[in-house]
Amino acid sequence: MAGVTSPLRLTDIAAHAQVSEATVSRVLNGKAGVAAGTRHKVLAAMDLLGYERPVRLRRRSNGLVGLIIPELTNPIFPAFAQVIEQALAGHGYTPVLCTQTPGGATEDELVEQLEERGVTGIVFLSGLHADSAADPSRYQGLVARQLPFVMINGFNEHVNAPFVSPDDRAAARMAVRHLADLGHERIGLAIGPTRYVPSARKAEGFTAALAELGLPSDGADIQRTLFTVEGGHAAGGALLEAGCTGIVCGSDPMALGVIRAARERGLRVPEEVSVVGFDDSPLIPFTDPPLTTVRQPVRAMATAAVGALLEAVGGTPVQRTEFVFQPELVVRGSTAQAPPRLPRT
């Protein structure tokens, strides 16, 4: 491997980081006058290109920050984790990723372990704060112990903390309107249990959109299940039996399960059934068909969450505030004009 001062290496790093070779040289030689964001871009480029950092660039961490996520099987969670970890590293903090697994450590146990390690703060992603049936006193305890934390995807009015959420009601509305614009009259929703705040909000937006558009709703058009392929498969079967030609889903894996259920019944997607997911996780554009979905603004949300946490770490008084981000409908190949209605006999 070339040495640190190799012109070829400087050229590669500069091109990857989109900065000048002179800037790369200043970073490598520990010179002043380089913005923290630019320095981070250069170091990230070195890491991605496989170069080992010189010893003088290995700075001390400002502290550990815990990141607690539900699982890694749903690709939206690693997507959030990656951006959060990048943002923390850019501010000099070392992320500690904690993943919950069935039968493994609970959220409370993970928090206890993080506190034992002396973390500076904690980021909760889709945790118990999203469960309206969960006891909020666990978070009130963190407030009392003055450990800063921020919560993503979920809101609890009894917890004084910053929350970061997508507009779930708007997400459901835009999905329903998209299907209605394509001529679908019988539209269903595959969503998680009502006790989860994001699920409840999506269901509210879905029901409101049907009412605004004058579309039928009889209770069978909402199926509550797990946010998994298997959950989507089960919900999709029930919604198809109810006559739905357009189905909105609470996650991308659920949407893939709905597509599987449709194909098992000999129905073509999107010619006979249109399906809309939620999240727009990284591999979704490459599904068959490419999935129409409502995109969570992951980078903006994750960056805002880290910013709010670090403000609290810096001593800024924290109050209960929810930062709500607008999602975006991404139209691909899983939605199309509604099939013609069969004439009544």
C-alpha positions as a Python dict, from the first residue, in 0.01 Angstrom:
ca = {
    (1, 'M'): (0, 0, 0),
    (2, 'A'): (124, 350, -79),
    (3, 'G'): (253, 573, 199),
    (4, 'V'): (58, 859, 349),
    (5, 'T'): (229, 1117, 127),
    (6, 'S'): (179, 926, -197),
    (7, 'P'): (41, 1165, -468),
    (8, 'L'): (-176, 882, -603),
    (9, 'R'): (-322, 827, -261),
    (10, 'L'): (-389, 1198, -216),
    (11, 'T'): (-557, 1206, -555),
    (12, 'D'): (-781, 911, -473),
    (13, 'I'): (-881, 1046, -135),
    (14, 'A'): (-945, 1396, -271),
    (15, 'A'): (-1162, 1262, -552),
    (16, 'H'): (-1363, 1043, -318),
    (17, 'A'): (-1409, 1319, -58),
    (18, 'Q'): (-1470, 1583, -329),
    (19, 'V'): (-1210, 1818, -185),
    (20, 'S'): (-873, 1944, -305),
    (21, 'E'): (-549, 1751, -260),
    (22, 'A'): (-424, 2042, -51),
    (23, 'T'): (-716, 1992, 189),
    (24, 'V'): (-639, 1620, 214),
    (25, 'S'): (-275, 1703, 287),
    (26, 'R'): (-376, 1944, 565),
    (27, 'V'): (-596, 1679, 725),
    (28, 'L'): (-329, 1406, 699),
    (29, 'N'): (-69, 1634, 852),
    (30, 'G'): (-296, 1755, 1133),
    (31, 'K'): (-291, 2119, 1019),
    (32, 'A'): (-544, 2370, 1147),
    (33, 'G'): (-793, 2557, 928),
    (34, 'V'): (-1002, 2259, 813),
    (35, 'A'): (-1372, 2255, 902),
    (36, 'A'): (-1488, 1961, 1112),
    (37, 'G'): (-1729, 1846, 839),
    (38, 'T'): (-1457, 1853, 574),
    (39, 'R'): (-1216, 1666, 802),
    (40, 'H'): (-1480, 1400, 856),
    (41, 'K'): (-1531, 1363, 478),
    (42, 'V'): (-1158, 1308, 426),
    (43, 'L'): (-1136, 1052, 707),
    (44, 'A'): (-1447, 875, 577),
    (45, 'A'): (-1291, 859, 230),
    (46, 'M'): (-976, 703, 374),
    (47, 'D'): (-1183, 444, 559),
    (48, 'L'): (-1392, 356, 253),
    (49, 'L'): (-1083, 326, 32),
    (50, 'G'): (-923, 88, 279),
    (51, 'Y'): (-639, 313, 397),
    (52, 'E'): (-524, 295, 757),
    (53, 'R'): (-533, 626, 940),
    (54, 'P'): (-199, 763, 1060),
    (55, 'V'): (-159, 742, 1439),
    (56, 'R'): (-172, 1120, 1478),
    (57, 'L'): (-524, 1124, 1330),
    (58, 'R'): (-666, 882, 1587),
    (59, 'R'): (-831, 1132, 1815),
    (60, 'R'): (-985, 1067, 2154),
    (61, 'S'): (-1359, 1010, 2156),
    (62, 'N'): (-1582, 1278, 2307),
    (63, 'G'): (-1780, 995, 2463),
    (64, 'L'): (-1996, 692, 2396),
    (65, 'V'): (-2352, 725, 2265),
    (66, 'G'): (-2585, 427, 2274),
    (67, 'L'): (-2813, 346, 1983),
    (68, 'I'): (-3090, 98, 2063),
    (69, 'I'): (-3277, -50, 1766),
    (70, 'P'): (-3535, -331, 1750),
    (71, 'E'): (-3367, -558, 1494),
    (72, 'L'): (-3152, -570, 1182),
    (73, 'T'): (-3374, -784, 956),
    (74, 'N'): (-3585, -489, 843),
    (75, 'P'): (-3340, -289, 626),
    (76, 'I'): (-3478, 47, 740),
    (77, 'F'): (-3316, 2, 1082),
    (78, 'P'): (-2959, -49, 951),
    (79, 'A'): (-3021, 249, 721),
    (80, 'F'): (-3103, 468, 1021),
    (81, 'A'): (-2815, 321, 1223),
    (82, 'Q'): (-2562, 399, 951),
    (83, 'V'): (-2661, 766, 925),
    (84, 'I'): (-2681, 809, 1303),
    (85, 'E'): (-2338, 652, 1351),
    (86, 'Q'): (-2190, 872, 1077),
    (87, 'A'): (-2337, 1184, 1235),
    (88, 'L'): (-2210, 1089, 1581),
    (89, 'A'): (-1864, 1010, 1447),
    (90, 'G'): (-1859, 1345, 1269),
    (91, 'H'): (-1899, 1513, 1608),
    (92, 'G'): (-1632, 1297, 1769),
    (93, 'Y'): (-1860, 1054, 1953),
    (94, 'T'): (-1831, 676, 1946),
    (95, 'P'): (-2159, 497, 1874),
    (96, 'V'): (-2248, 178, 2062),
    (97, 'L'): (-2506, -22, 1865),
    (98, 'C'): (-2747, -234, 2071),
    (99, 'T'): (-2988, -463, 1886),
    (100, 'Q'): (-3281, -637, 2048),
    (101, 'T'): (-3341, -998, 1949),
    (102, 'P'): (-3618, -1239, 2053),
    (103, 'G'): (-3512, -1396, 2380),
    (104, 'G'): (-3219, -1157, 2414),
    (105, 'A'): (-3167, -845, 2623),
    (106, 'T'): (-3468, -621, 2669),
    (107, 'E'): (-3461, -247, 2609),
    (108, 'D'): (-3442, -184, 2984),
    (109, 'E'): (-3150, -425, 3019),
    (110, 'L'): (-2967, -260, 2729),
    (111, 'V'): (-3017, 82, 2886),
    (112, 'E'): (-2877, -49, 3215),
    (113, 'Q'): (-2572, -189, 3035),
    (114, 'L'): (-2515, 138, 2851),
    (115, 'E'): (-2538, 336, 3175),
    (116, 'E'): (-2283, 102, 3332),
    (117, 'R'): (-2047, 186, 3045),
    (118, 'G'): (-2092, 557, 3114),
    (119, 'V'): (-2256, 659, 2788),
    (120, 'T'): (-2301, 1028, 2719),
    (121, 'G'): (-2650, 980, 2576),
    (122, 'I'): (-2887, 734, 2409),
    (123, 'V'): (-3080, 728, 2080),
    (124, 'F'): (-3394, 513, 2086),
    (125, 'L'): (-3524, 399, 1746),
    (126, 'S'): (-3876, 249, 1730),
    (127, 'G'): (-3849, 139, 2092),
    (128, 'L'): (-4097, 105, 2376),
    (129, 'H'): (-4163, 479, 2351),
    (130, 'A'): (-4365, 392, 2038),
    (131, 'D'): (-4585, 155, 2240),
    (132, 'S'): (-4869, 346, 2404),
    (133, 'A'): (-4923, 52, 2642),
    (134, 'A'): (-4565, 64, 2777),
    (135, 'D'): (-4484, 229, 3110),
    (136, 'P'): (-4321, 570, 3041),
    (137, 'S'): (-4162, 579, 3387),
    (138, 'R'): (-3851, 405, 3248),
    (139, 'Y'): (-3779, 722, 3047),
    (140, 'Q'): (-3878, 955, 3331),
    (141, 'G'): (-3606, 777, 3528),
    (142, 'L'): (-3350, 872, 3264),
    (143, 'V'): (-3465, 1233, 3287),
    (144, 'A'): (-3425, 1221, 3664),
    (145, 'R'): (-3074, 1076, 3625),
    (146, 'Q'): (-2995, 1354, 3374),
    (147, 'L'): (-2891, 1115, 3096),
    (148, 'P'): (-2974, 1285, 2764),
    (149, 'F'): (-3173, 1084, 2510),
    (150, 'V'): (-3372, 1130, 2192),
    (151, 'M'): (-3645, 914, 2039),
    (152, 'I'): (-3713, 833, 1674),
    (153, 'N'): (-4044, 698, 1538),
    (154, 'G'): (-4280, 716, 1830),
    (155, 'F'): (-4421, 981, 2062),
    (156, 'N'): (-4522, 981, 2427),
    (157, 'E'): (-4673, 1294, 2581),
    (158, 'H'): (-4563, 1181, 2929),
    (159, 'V'): (-4190, 1193, 2848),
    (160, 'N'): (-3994, 1518, 2840),
    (161, 'A'): (-3757, 1448, 2552),
    (162, 'P'): (-3705, 1540, 2186),
    (163, 'F'): (-3892, 1313, 1943),
    (164, 'V'): (-3826, 1275, 1570),
    (165, 'S'): (-4102, 1130, 1352),
    (166, 'P'): (-4223, 1113, 994),
    (167, 'D'): (-4574, 1247, 933),
    (168, 'D'): (-4742, 905, 943),
    (169, 'R'): (-5090, 1044, 881),
    (170, 'A'): (-4970, 1229, 572),
    (171, 'A'): (-4789, 914, 453),
    (172, 'A'): (-5111, 712, 459),
    (173, 'R'): (-5306, 994, 298),
    (174, 'M'): (-5069, 1028, 4),
    (175, 'A'): (-5066, 650, -53),
    (176, 'V'): (-5448, 635, -55),
    (177, 'R'): (-5474, 935, -286),
    (178, 'H'): (-5224, 779, -525),
    (179, 'L'): (-5429, 460, -545),
    (180, 'A'): (-5755, 655, -577),
    (181, 'D'): (-5608, 860, -862),
    (182, 'L'): (-5539, 530, -1038),
    (183, 'G'): (-5906, 438, -1012),
    (184, 'H'): (-5894, 202, -713),
    (185, 'E'): (-6215, 216, -512),
    (186, 'R'): (-6161, -68, -266),
    (187, 'I'): (-5838, 13, -81),
    (188, 'G'): (-5698, -175, 218),
    (189, 'L'): (-5435, -111, 485),
    (190, 'A'): (-5190, -367, 627),
    (191, 'I'): (-5056, -216, 948),
    (192, 'G'): (-4917, -302, 1291),
    (193, 'P'): (-5108, -320, 1622),
    (194, 'T'): (-5305, -11, 1725),
    (195, 'R'): (-5103, 40, 2044),
    (196, 'Y'): (-4800, 149, 1839),
    (197, 'V'): (-4813, 523, 1775),
    (198, 'P'): (-4690, 508, 1411),
    (199, 'S'): (-4952, 240, 1333),
    (200, 'A'): (-5231, 435, 1498),
    (201, 'R'): (-5136, 752, 1312),
    (202, 'K'): (-5120, 576, 977),
    (203, 'A'): (-5459, 417, 1040),
    (204, 'E'): (-5602, 761, 1125),
    (205, 'G'): (-5461, 908, 804),
    (206, 'F'): (-5589, 612, 602),
    (207, 'T'): (-5944, 634, 742),
    (208, 'A'): (-5952, 1012, 698),
    (209, 'A'): (-5836, 984, 336),
    (210, 'L'): (-6108, 729, 252),
    (211, 'A'): (-6368, 959, 404),
    (212, 'E'): (-6238, 1264, 219),
    (213, 'L'): (-6250, 1076, -111),
    (214, 'G'): (-6587, 917, -45),
    (215, 'L'): (-6446, 565, -70),
    (216, 'P'): (-6605, 271, 113),
    (217, 'S'): (-6478, 161, 454),
    (218, 'D'): (-6631, -121, 656),
    (219, 'G'): (-6365, -228, 904),
    (220, 'A'): (-6241, -519, 692),
    (221, 'D'): (-6017, -279, 502),
    (222, 'I'): (-5767, -252, 792),
    (223, 'Q'): (-5569, -562, 889),
    (224, 'R'): (-5336, -535, 1189),
    (225, 'T'): (-5042, -771, 1194),
    (226, 'L'): (-4660, -782, 1228),
    (227, 'F'): (-4428, -549, 1034),
    (228, 'T'): (-4274, -845, 851),
    (229, 'V'): (-4305, -1030, 520),
    (230, 'E'): (-4505, -1296, 699),
    (231, 'G'): (-4731, -1036, 857),
    (232, 'G'): (-4789, -872, 521),
    (233, 'H'): (-4863, -1209, 366),
    (234, 'A'): (-5135, -1282, 622),
    (235, 'A'): (-5287, -933, 605),
    (236, 'G'): (-5267, -931, 227),
    (237, 'G'): (-5464, -1253, 203),
    (238, 'A'): (-5746, -1109, 417),
    (239, 'L'): (-5754, -781, 223),
    (240, 'L'): (-5762, -958, -112),
    (241, 'E'): (-6047, -1176, 11),
    (242, 'A'): (-6228, -854, 105),
    (243, 'G'): (-6200, -741, -257),
    (244, 'C'): (-5924, -480, -225),
    (245, 'T'): (-5744, -397, -550),
    (246, 'G'): (-5514, -143, -386),
    (247, 'I'): (-5325, -211, -61),
    (248, 'V'): (-5125, 31, 153),
    (249, 'C'): (-4865, -121, 387),
    (250, 'G'): (-4696, -3, 705),
    (251, 'S'): (-4352, -124, 594),
    (252, 'D'): (-4172, -241, 282),
    (253, 'P'): (-4135, -602, 407),
    (254, 'M'): (-4511, -611, 464),
    (255, 'A'): (-4563, -495, 105),
    (256, 'L'): (-4347, -780, -21),
    (257, 'G'): (-4563, -1019, 180),
    (258, 'V'): (-4878, -875, 21),
    (259, 'I'): (-4728, -925, -325),
    (260, 'R'): (-4654, -1286, -237),
    (261, 'A'): (-5015, -1335, -122),
    (262, 'A'): (-5145, -1186, -446),
    (263, 'R'): (-4928, -1412, -661),
    (264, 'E'): (-5034, -1720, -466),
    (265, 'R'): (-5389, -1634, -571),
    (266, 'G'): (-5290, -1598, -935),
    (267, 'L'): (-5321, -1219, -925),
    (268, 'R'): (-5073, -1003, -1114),
    (269, 'V'): (-4903, -701, -955),
    (270, 'P'): (-4968, -428, -1062),
    (271, 'E'): (-5213, -528, -1339),
    (272, 'E'): (-5473, -665, -1096),
    (273, 'V'): (-5349, -554, -754),
    (274, 'S'): (-5153, -240, -666),
    (275, 'V'): (-4931, -234, -357),
    (276, 'V'): (-4769, 60, -174),
    (277, 'G'): (-4500, 12, 91),
    (278, 'F'): (-4351, 242, 351),
    (279, 'D'): (-3985, 332, 427),
    (280, 'D'): (-3807, 303, 88),
    (281, 'S'): (-3523, 103, 236),
    (282, 'P'): (-3211, 61, 17),
    (283, 'L'): (-3293, -256, -181),
    (284, 'I'): (-3659, -178, -249),
    (285, 'P'): (-3600, -29, -598),
    (286, 'F'): (-3472, -373, -705),
    (287, 'T'): (-3771, -585, -606),
    (288, 'D'): (-3997, -750, -863),
    (289, 'P'): (-4179, -534, -946),
    (290, 'P'): (-3991, -230, -812),
    (291, 'L'): (-4198, -121, -514),
    (292, 'T'): (-4399, 199, -503),
    (293, 'T'): (-4347, 324, -148),
    (294, 'V'): (-4364, 623, 83),
    (295, 'R'): (-4008, 727, 166),
    (296, 'Q'): (-3905, 807, 521),
    (297, 'P'): (-3656, 1098, 514),
    (298, 'V'): (-3399, 888, 698),
    (299, 'R'): (-3098, 1118, 663),
    (300, 'A'): (-3285, 1431, 769),
    (301, 'M'): (-3451, 1254, 1062),
    (302, 'A'): (-3133, 1086, 1184),
    (303, 'T'): (-2932, 1407, 1156),
    (304, 'A'): (-3198, 1601, 1347),
    (305, 'A'): (-3205, 1335, 1619),
    (306, 'V'): (-2828, 1349, 1667),
    (307, 'G'): (-2839, 1729, 1669),
    (308, 'A'): (-3108, 1734, 1936),
    (309, 'L'): (-2920, 1481, 2148),
    (310, 'L'): (-2593, 1671, 2130),
    (311, 'E'): (-2767, 1995, 2224),
    (312, 'A'): (-2888, 1822, 2538),
    (313, 'V'): (-2538, 1682, 2598),
    (314, 'G'): (-2406, 2037, 2565),
    (315, 'G'): (-2634, 2159, 2841),
    (316, 'T'): (-2924, 2305, 2645),
    (317, 'P'): (-3244, 2251, 2845),
    (318, 'V'): (-3458, 1983, 2680),
    (319, 'Q'): (-3836, 1995, 2662),
    (320, 'R'): (-4087, 1761, 2507),
    (321, 'T'): (-4076, 1852, 2139),
    (322, 'E'): (-4168, 1645, 1834),
    (323, 'F'): (-3990, 1722, 1510),
    (324, 'V'): (-4215, 1595, 1229),
    (325, 'F'): (-4068, 1533, 883),
    (326, 'Q'): (-4265, 1508, 561),
    (327, 'P'): (-4245, 1175, 374),
    (328, 'E'): (-4234, 1144, -4),
    (329, 'L'): (-4430, 917, -236),
    (330, 'V'): (-4196, 728, -470),
    (331, 'V'): (-4389, 577, -760),
    (332, 'R'): (-4242, 265, -919),
    (333, 'G'): (-4378, -50, -1075),
    (334, 'S'): (-4606, -202, -810),
    (335, 'T'): (-4897, 37, -873),
    (336, 'A'): (-5104, 87, -1187),
    (337, 'Q'): (-5453, 169, -1310),
    (338, 'A'): (-5722, -28, -1130),
    (339, 'P'): (-5853, -330, -1321),
    (340, 'P'): (-6195, -284, -1482),
    (341, 'R'): (-6483, -379, -1258),
    (342, 'L'): (-6665, -695, -1354),
    (343, 'P'): (-7026, -636, -1457),
    (344, 'R'): (-7286, -743, -1204),
    (345, 'T'): (-7486, -1054, -1291),
}
